[in-house]
């Protein structure tokens, strides 16, 4: 289940109901200080009941309070929920069948807080629910009450298993069709009664886990997750094992209830009037609590280390998460990071943003960040940008990306195009610095060997690093290229064997603008390195295929950082090796891929 949007009503600066869409992968909130970016992240932390996040009466908008409004709300919409799920007993049903979806067909959960205290007053599901009085109460009825209503409505014979409440509800509703619906706030504590509390528990177990990593500032010193990101690993492990945990809880409950029932039976023999007054029940679910940290040799835990060290651990937490395979994980995880640039060297800032971008394209992961740094904002995907501004009354609102909004955001943040365009006659947009090394060395070497007519520099073709096609930096660079009348194209890794779907999406976007899009036939540029050359230089034999993760394999084998593999070894490739490693079969004819690619790039300014 994925977060689709958050709605704030009378919460802090958000005076009216303000819907804020959340991107499937990465959402980046940008805008001036004190415009309401951090408020959105903190509202999510309150909604998901993160450790240390708690609403209080100061969260009530003062103007709304003066108008007599007595509560503020945080609502979240979710999509990507299972088409079929078990809400009670073992029979499958769905949120749609139970009339628990709103007018847009998504699950909307509303949490209302009392203005005078900030305490949670109600958790409800906003849905298109049956308007009929009896039908509207089905989720709150016990099995005996459902059977009685089913008998009254003459649908008993249509219930396949009369022990299953959801089957009774389905039959009762089927017998009442067509059903008129109306928007309803279904209180999970009343509309879904205490006896059927498991229904809400099952829905709640489907919601994403949420972690907020706040900027290191005085007001957040008590935020455990900002100090110890690895505590989030505990939450994820518990979420992954929730089915087993629930089964264990049920076994414990059944065992205890059995003892309680037998105790009451014995008590009934001695004092029946007292026994009849007593009803065994659990007051609350058990709390599974694990407190995890990292201690240094001197015994100092993470939360006692300096802010720079804590953020460095945070950086590598996300790098590790980006590399971790999460295929098969059912529960979504949302990472919200406030100002990832805080207390970090610019190089580490870029590494962190790269890790977050890699993590955002994994299944069941969503990233939400706020930032003021142009370099980081420039790397954000265009469709994930949310520009927070204020109207003439000082009320914050959120603008979705279009050309006008992106221009406003880029100017506000100071996002600039890459340098080098002032001398360009044509532009090749590439994803990283290694791509620049790759293209320039290949062109220089093949030109020196007489295989192509010119180098890129000789004709004014400039490779420009834009950090990924579809980023804000990319948008700024393209617009400047268009304004200057420069021809441009895009060159990216194909990621065949990895995650090619992102590459295909970029190809459609670029070609939709009438521009050329080129990608490697092999997985990545590292796959073009010659194993014999690597062996000659290092004495270590490294084996990899066209589709394997050559960057990682070579880096590990030769003790070189994966991102430095091309810069370290590609300049050692000669013309014959470049040609031989880029040969491909075209209907029985061997063709040199990189020679053909460079000839197409040179033709940009022909």
C-alpha positions in Angstrom: 0.0 0.0 0.0 1.4 3.4 -1.0 0.9 6.9 0.2 -1.0 8.8 -2.5 -1.6 12.2 -0.7 -1.8 13.9 2.6 -4.5 16.5 3.5 -4.0 19.1 6.2 -7.0 20.9 7.7 -6.5 23.7 10.3 -3.0 22.3 11.1 -0.4 24.9 11.9 -0.2 27.3 9.0 -2.5 25.2 6.8 -5.7 27.0 7.6 -8.0 25.4 5.0 -8.1 21.8 3.8 -4.9 21.5 1.7 -4.4 18.3 -0.4 -0.7 17.5 -1.1 -0.1 14.7 -3.6 2.8 12.4 -2.9 4.8 10.8 -5.8 5.1 7.0 -6.1 8.9 7.2 -5.9 10.5 10.4 -4.7 8.8 13.6 -3.6 10.9 16.7 -3.0 9.4 19.8 -1.1 11.2 23.0 -2.0 10.5 26.6 -1.1 11.6 29.3 1.3 12.2 28.9 5.0 9.1 28.9 7.3 6.7 28.2 4.4 5.4 24.9 5.7 7.7 22.2 4.3 8.7 20.7 7.6 5.1 20.9 8.8 4.2 18.3 6.1 6.8 15.8 7.3 5.9 16.3 10.9 2.2 15.9 10.1 3.0 12.5 8.6 5.1 11.6 11.6 2.1 12.4 13.8 -0.3 10.5 11.6 1.9 7.4 11.6 2.5 7.7 15.3 6.3 7.8 14.9 8.3 7.7 18.1 8.6 11.2 19.6 6.0 12.7 17.3 2.9 14.0 19.1 0.3 16.6 18.4 -0.4 19.3 20.9 -2.8 22.3 21.2 -0.2 24.6 19.5 -0.7 22.7 16.3 -4.2 24.2 15.9 -4.3 27.0 13.4 -5.0 30.2 15.5 -7.3 31.8 12.9 -9.4 28.7 12.6 -9.6 28.5 16.4 -10.8 32.1 16.5 -13.6 31.1 14.0 -14.9 28.5 16.4 -13.4 25.4 14.8 -12.6 22.9 17.5 -10.4 20.4 15.8 -7.6 19.9 13.3 -7.2 17.0 10.9 -4.5 15.0 9.2 -5.8 12.7 6.5 -3.8 10.3 4.3 -4.9 8.6 1.1 -3.5 5.3 0.1 -3.6 3.2 -3.1 -1.9 0.0 -4.2 -3.9 -2.0 -1.6 -4.5 -5.7 -2.2 -7.5 -6.5 -4.4 -8.5 -9.2 -2.0 -7.8 -9.5 1.7 -9.0 -11.2 4.8 -10.6 -8.8 7.3 -12.3 -11.3 9.6 -12.3 -15.1 9.8 -10.6 -16.7 6.8 -12.8 -15.5 3.9 -11.5 -13.1 1.3 -13.2 -9.7 0.8 -12.0 -6.3 -0.4 -12.0 -2.7 0.7 -14.4 -2.0 -2.3 -16.8 -4.8 -1.3 -16.9 -3.4 2.3 -17.6 0.1 0.9 -14.4 1.5 2.6 -13.1 3.5 -0.4 -13.7 7.2 -1.0 -15.1 8.8 -4.2 -11.7 8.5 -5.9 -11.5 4.8 -5.2 -8.7 5.0 -2.6 -8.5 4.4 1.1 -8.6 7.6 3.0 -7.9 7.6 6.8 -8.7 10.7 8.8 -7.2 11.5 12.2 -8.9 14.4 14.1 -7.4 16.1 17.1 -9.0 18.2 19.7 -8.0 21.9 19.4 -7.9 22.5 23.2 -5.5 19.6 24.0 -4.1 18.3 20.8 -5.2 14.8 21.8 -6.4 12.3 19.1 -10.2 12.5 19.2 -11.1 10.2 16.4 -9.7 7.9 13.7 -12.1 7.5 10.8 -12.3 6.2 7.2 -13.7 8.6 4.8 -15.7 6.5 2.3 -18.7 6.2 0.1 -20.7 4.0 2.5 -24.3 2.8 2.2 -26.8 5.5 3.1 -29.4 2.9 4.4 -29.4 2.8 8.2 -29.1 -0.9 8.6 -26.5 -1.4 5.8 -24.3 1.4 7.1 -23.9 -0.5 10.4 -22.9 -3.9 9.1 -19.2 -3.6 10.0 -20.2 -3.0 13.6 -22.5 -6.0 14.0 -21.5 -9.2 15.7 -22.0 -12.6 13.9 -25.3 -13.2 15.8 -26.6 -9.8 14.8 -25.6 -10.4 11.2 -27.4 -13.7 11.2 -30.6 -12.1 12.6 -30.5 -9.4 10.0 -29.8 -11.9 7.2 -32.8 -14.0 8.3 -35.0 -10.9 8.3 -33.9 -10.0 4.8 -34.2 -13.5 3.5 -30.7 -14.1 2.4 -29.6 -16.9 4.7 -29.6 -19.5 2.0 -27.1 -17.5 0.0 -24.5 -17.5 2.7 -21.9 -20.2 1.9 -20.4 -20.4 5.4 -22.7 -19.1 8.1 -19.7 -18.8 10.5 -18.1 -16.1 8.5 -19.2 -12.5 9.1 -17.9 -11.1 5.8 -20.0 -13.6 3.8 -23.1 -12.5 5.7 -22.3 -8.9 4.9 -21.8 -9.7 1.2 -25.1 -11.6 1.0 -27.1 -8.8 2.9 -25.6 -6.2 0.5 -26.3 -8.3 -2.6 -29.9 -8.6 -1.5 -30.3 -4.9 -1.1 -28.8 -3.8 -4.5 -28.8 -1.2 -5.9 -27.2 0.5 -2.9 -27.3 4.2 -2.6 -24.1 5.6 -1.0 -23.1 8.8 0.7 -19.8 10.2 1.9 -19.3 8.9 5.5 -16.7 9.3 8.2 -16.7 5.8 9.5 -15.3 5.9 13.0 -13.0 2.9 13.4 -13.9 2.7 17.1 -17.7 3.0 16.6 -18.6 2.3 12.9 -16.2 -0.7 13.3 -17.0 -1.7 16.8 -14.7 -3.0 19.6 -15.9 -6.6 19.0 -14.8 -6.2 15.3 -11.6 -4.3 16.1 -9.6 -6.9 14.2 -11.0 -5.4 11.0 -9.3 -2.1 11.7 -6.2 -3.9 12.9 -6.0 -5.8 9.6 -6.3 -2.5 7.6 -3.8 -0.8 9.9 -1.3 -3.6 9.4 -1.4 -2.9 5.6 -0.3 0.7 6.0 3.3 1.7 5.2 5.8 2.1 8.0 7.1 5.6 8.3 10.5 7.0 9.4 11.2 10.7 9.7 14.9 11.8 9.9 14.9 15.4 11.0 17.6 18.0 10.6 20.0 18.1 13.5 18.8 21.2 15.4 18.0 21.9 19.0 14.3 21.3 18.6 14.9 17.8 17.4 17.5 16.6 19.9 14.9 14.2 21.4 14.1 12.6 18.0 15.4 9.1 18.4 15.2 8.2 14.7 17.3 11.3 13.7 19.9 10.0 16.1 19.7 6.3 15.4 18.6 5.4 11.9 19.1 1.7 12.5 16.1 1.7 14.8 14.1 1.8 11.6 15.5 -1.6 10.7 13.7 -3.0 13.8 10.4 -1.5 12.6 10.8 -3.0 9.2 11.7 -6.4 10.6 8.6 -6.4 12.7 6.5 -5.4 9.8 7.9 -8.2 7.6 7.1 -10.7 10.3 3.7 -9.3 11.2 1.7 -12.4 10.1 3.8 -14.6 12.4 3.5 -12.0 15.2 -0.2 -11.9 14.8 -0.5 -15.7 14.8 1.6 -15.8 18.0 -0.6 -13.2 19.6 -3.7 -15.2 18.7 -2.2 -18.3 20.2 -1.3 -16.5 23.4 -4.8 -14.9 23.6 -6.5 -18.3 23.0 -4.5 -20.0 25.7 -5.1 -17.2 28.2 -8.8 -17.1 27.4 -9.1 -20.8 27.8 -7.6 -20.5 31.4 -9.9 -17.5 32.1 -13.0 -19.4 30.8 -12.3 -22.5 32.9 -11.7 -20.3 35.9 -15.1 -18.6 35.4 -16.7 -22.1 35.0 -15.3 -23.1 38.4 -16.4 -19.8 39.9 -19.9 -20.3 38.5 -20.2 -23.4 40.6 -19.5 -21.5 43.8 -20.9 -18.0 43.0 -22.9 -17.9 39.8 -24.1 -14.4 40.2 -20.5 -13.1 40.4 -19.3 -15.2 37.5 -22.0 -13.9 35.3 -20.9 -10.4 35.9 -17.3 -11.1 34.7 -16.3 -11.1 31.0 -12.7 -12.0 30.1 -11.0 -9.7 27.6 -7.5 -8.3 26.8 -7.3 -4.6 27.6 -4.7 -3.9 24.9 -2.5 -5.7 22.4 1.0 -6.7 23.5 3.8 -4.2 22.7 6.8 -5.6 20.9 9.7 -3.4 21.9 13.3 -3.7 20.8 15.9 -0.9 21.3 18.8 -1.2 18.9 21.9 1.0 18.7 25.6 1.0 17.6 28.2 1.4 20.2 31.8 2.5 19.5 34.9 1.0 21.1 34.6 3.6 23.8 31.1 2.6 24.5 29.5 5.8 23.2 26.2 5.1 21.4 25.1 6.9 18.2 22.8 9.3 20.0 25.8 10.7 22.0 28.0 11.3 18.9 28.3 14.5 17.0 25.8 15.6 14.4 28.3 15.0 11.6 28.9 11.4 12.7 25.2 10.7 13.1 24.4 12.1 9.6 27.3 10.1 8.1 25.8 6.9 9.6 22.4 8.0 8.1 24.1 8.4 4.7 25.4 4.9 4.8 22.2 3.5 6.2 20.5 4.7 3.0 23.4 3.5 0.8 22.9 0.0 2.4 19.2 0.2 1.9 19.6 1.2 -1.7 21.6 -2.0 -2.3 19.3 -4.3 -0.3 17.0 -6.4 -2.4 13.4 -5.9 -1.1 11.6 -7.9 -3.8 8.7 -9.8 -2.2 8.4 -7.3 0.6 4.7 -6.6 0.9 4.6 -3.6 3.3 5.6 -0.2 1.9 8.2 1.9 3.7 8.3 5.7 3.6 11.5 7.5 4.4 11.1 11.2 5.1 14.4 13.2 5.3 14.4 16.8 6.3 17.3 18.7 4.8 19.7 15.8 4.0 22.5 18.3 3.4 22.7 19.1 7.1 26.1 18.7 8.7 27.5 17.0 5.6 30.4 17.7 3.2 29.0 18.5 -0.3 30.5 15.2 -1.6 28.5 13.3 1.0 25.4 15.3 0.2 25.6 14.1 -3.4 26.2 10.5 -2.3 23.2 10.7 0.0 20.9 12.0 -2.8 22.2 9.4 -5.2 21.4 6.7 -2.6 17.9 8.1 -2.1 17.3 8.2 -5.8 18.4 4.6 -6.2 16.2 3.6 -3.2 13.2 5.4 -4.6 12.9 3.2 -7.7 12.8 0.0 -5.6 9.4 -1.6 -5.1 7.6 -0.7 -1.9 9.8 2.3 -1.1 8.8 6.0 -1.1 11.2 8.9 -0.4 10.2 12.4 0.8 12.8 15.1 1.2 13.0 18.8 1.9 16.1 20.8 0.8 17.5 24.2 0.1 20.6 23.1 -1.7 20.5 23.8 -5.5 22.7 20.8 -6.3 20.4 18.4 -4.5 17.2 20.0 -5.7 18.6 19.8 -9.2 18.8 16.0 -9.0 15.2 15.6 -8.0 12.8 14.0 -10.6 10.6 16.7 -12.1 7.4 14.9 -11.5 8.2 14.6 -7.8 8.8 18.3 -7.2 6.3 20.1 -4.9 6.9 23.9 -4.6 5.6 25.3 -1.3 4.5 28.9 -1.6 2.1 31.2 0.3 -0.9 33.2 -0.9 -1.6 36.8 -0.3 -3.0 36.0 3.2 0.1 34.1 4.2 -1.5 30.7 3.9 0.8 28.0 2.5 -0.2 26.0 -0.5 1.6 23.5 -2.7 2.2 23.9 -6.5 2.5 20.9 -8.7 5.3 20.9 -11.4 4.8 22.5 -14.8 7.1 24.7 -16.8 6.0 27.9 -15.0 6.3 26.3 -11.5 9.7 24.6 -12.3 11.0 28.0 -13.5 9.9 29.6 -10.3 11.4 26.7 -8.2 14.7 26.8 -10.1 15.0 30.5 -9.7 14.1 30.4 -6.0 16.7 27.7 -5.3 19.3 29.0 -7.7 19.5 25.8 -9.7 21.8 26.5 -12.7 22.6 24.5 -15.8 25.9 22.7 -15.9 29.0 24.7 -16.9 30.5 24.3 -20.3 27.4 25.1 -22.4 28.9 28.6 -23.2 31.4 26.9 -25.6 29.1 24.2 -26.9 27.8 23.9 -30.4 25.9 20.7 -29.5 25.1 19.0 -26.2 25.1 15.3 -25.1 23.3 14.9 -21.8 24.7 12.1 -19.6 23.9 10.8 -16.2 27.3 10.9 -14.4 30.9 12.0 -14.5 32.0 8.5 -15.6 29.9 8.9 -18.8 31.8 12.0 -19.7 35.1 10.1 -19.3 33.7 7.2 -21.3 32.6 9.3 -24.3 35.6 11.6 -24.4 38.2 8.9 -24.2 36.5 6.7 -26.7 36.3 9.6 -29.2 39.9 10.7 -28.7 41.2 7.2 -29.0 39.2 6.2 -32.1 40.0 9.5 -33.8 43.7 9.0 -33.1 43.5 5.5 -34.6 41.8 6.9 -37.7 38.4 5.2 -37.0 36.4 8.5 -36.8 36.9 11.9 -38.3 37.0 14.2 -35.2 37.0 14.3 -31.5 34.0 15.7 -29.7 36.0 18.7 -28.6 37.1 19.5 -32.1 33.5 20.0 -33.4 32.1 21.5 -30.2 30.1 18.6 -28.8 30.1 19.0 -25.0 28.9 16.1 -22.7 26.9 17.7 -19.9 26.3 15.8 -16.6 22.7 16.3 -15.6 22.4 13.6 -12.9 19.6 11.6 -14.6 17.2 12.3 -17.4 14.0 13.9 -16.0 15.6 15.8 -13.1 15.2 19.5 -12.4 18.8 20.1 -13.5 18.0 18.3 -16.7 15.0 20.5 -17.2 17.0 23.7 -16.7 19.8 22.6 -19.0 17.3 21.6 -21.8 15.5 24.8 -21.6 18.8 26.8 -21.9 19.9 24.5 -24.8 16.6 25.2 -26.5 16.8 29.0 -25.8 20.3 29.0 -27.3 19.2 27.0 -30.3 21.7 24.2 -29.6 21.1 20.6 -30.8 21.1 18.1 -28.0 20.6 14.4 -27.4 20.7 12.0 -24.4 23.0 9.1 -23.7 22.3 6.7 -20.8 23.1 3.2 -19.7 20.4 0.7 -20.8 20.3 -1.1 -17.5 19.4 -4.3 -19.3 19.5 -7.1 -16.7 18.9 -4.5 -14.0 16.0 -1.9 -14.0 15.4 -1.1 -17.7 11.9 0.3 -17.2 13.3 3.6 -16.0 15.4 3.9 -19.2 12.4 3.1 -21.4 10.4 5.9 -19.7 13.2 8.4 -20.3 13.5 7.3 -24.0 9.8 8.0 -24.5 10.2 11.5 -22.8 13.2 12.5 -24.9 11.9 11.2 -28.2 8.6 12.8 -27.4 10.5 16.1 -27.6 11.8 15.2 -31.1 15.3 14.6 -29.8 17.6 11.6 -30.2 18.0 9.1 -27.3 21.0 6.7 -27.3 21.7 3.9 -24.8 24.2 1.2 -24.4 23.5 -2.2 -25.8 25.3 -3.7 -22.8 24.0 -3.1 -19.3 26.3 -0.3 -18.3 29.4 1.5 -19.6 31.5 -0.7 -17.3 30.5 -3.8 -19.3 32.6 -2.5 -22.2 35.9 -2.8 -20.2 38.2 -5.5 -21.6 38.9 -8.3 -19.1 42.3 -8.9 -20.7 43.3 -5.3 -20.2 42.2 -5.5 -16.5 44.2 -8.7 -16.1 47.3 -7.1 -17.7 47.0 -4.0 -15.4 46.2 -5.8 -12.1 47.1 -9.5 -12.5 43.6 -10.4 -11.4 41.1 -12.1 -13.7 37.6 -10.7 -13.6 34.8 -12.4 -15.4 31.5 -10.7 -16.2 28.9 -10.8 -19.0 27.2 -8.1 -21.0 24.2 -8.2 -18.6 25.9 -8.6 -15.2 26.6 -5.8 -12.8 30.1 -5.3 -14.1 30.7 -2.1 -12.0 30.1 -3.9 -8.8 31.9 -7.1 -9.8 35.0 -5.2 -11.0 35.0 -2.9 -8.1 34.9 -5.7 -5.5 37.5 -7.9 -7.4 40.0 -5.0 -7.8 39.3 -3.2 -4.5 38.2 0.0 -6.3 35.0 2.0 -5.5 32.3 1.0 -8.0 31.8 4.6 -9.1 35.5 5.0 -9.8 35.9 1.9 -12.0 35.5 3.8 -15.4 37.7 6.7 -14.3 40.4 4.3 -13.2 40.4 1.8 -16.1 38.7 3.2 -19.2 41.5 5.6 -20.1 43.7 2.5 -20.4 41.6 1.0 -23.2 43.2 1.3 -26.7 41.2 1.7 -30.0 41.3 -2.0 -30.9 39.9 -3.0 -27.4 37.2 -0.3 -27.6 36.1 -1.6 -31.0 36.3 -5.3 -30.1 34.4 -4.9 -26.8 31.6 -2.9 -28.6 31.0 -5.3 -31.5 27.4 -6.6 -31.9 25.7 -8.9 -34.3 23.3 -7.3 -36.9 21.8 -10.1 -39.0 25.1 -11.9 -39.1 27.2 -8.8 -39.6 29.5 -7.6 -36.9 29.1 -3.9 -36.2 31.1 -1.5 -33.9 28.6 0.0 -31.5 30.7 2.8 -30.0 32.1 3.9 -33.3 28.6 4.2 -34.7 27.4 6.0 -31.6 30.2 8.6 -31.8 29.5 9.2 -35.5 25.9 10.0 -34.6 27.0 12.4 -31.9 29.4 14.2 -34.3 26.5 14.5 -36.8 24.7 16.7 -34.3 26.6 19.7 -35.6 27.2 18.5 -39.2 
